[in-house]
């Protein structure tokens, strides 16, 4: 499976975050998103996850166009963002069983997914008693549970210790080794051989060429 992105553009307020952004990614490869805060890394991941439409351009994954058939496109994508998306009353096991049913994955994978992030001993503990790091690991255990070709990872190792971050990196390497693709905004080395790098800031227009769109929001007076 192959991913191609062409001519992506997005504007926030009066600032064009990036324009004419494009790249290609082959199966078994990874792309690391670099750049400072506000450069558009999270925005790009959300666009590819189908949560934010680009103003221009399109992406094609395995012959499926994002603009033409968003539902089919995102059915091949697994997105892990800043939020862990956990219910406090569920146990760790029930959480992954819920995601298994949601993503049509076999429940037999739940135990493996828990162990992939060293959470087996917490399987029957409610989410509300888990630490921030344990919650993060539980959210990321979906990577070992759901079989989707393209992973979109937005700062996946935030709140994780060194050992847990290494587990995430291992999952990413194994996914690529199996023919999957990974696009990650991360400050750690995932250890994926041949991983490419992209800085969305390289596609930002110069200040004198940025233009406001007529539908840009304008806030007058005090804004909170």
Secondary structure, DSSP 8 states (H G I E B T S, - for coil): --EEEEEEEEEETTEEEEEEEEEEE-TT-EEEEE--TTSSHHHHHHHHTTSS--SEEEEEETTEETTT-HHHHHTTEEEE-SS----TTSBHHHHHHHHHHHTT--TTHHHHHHHHTT-GGGTTSBGGGS-HHHHHHHHHGGGGT---SEEEEESTTTT--HHHHHHHHHHHHHHHHTT-EEEEE-SS----TT-EEEEGGGG---TTT----TT-----S---
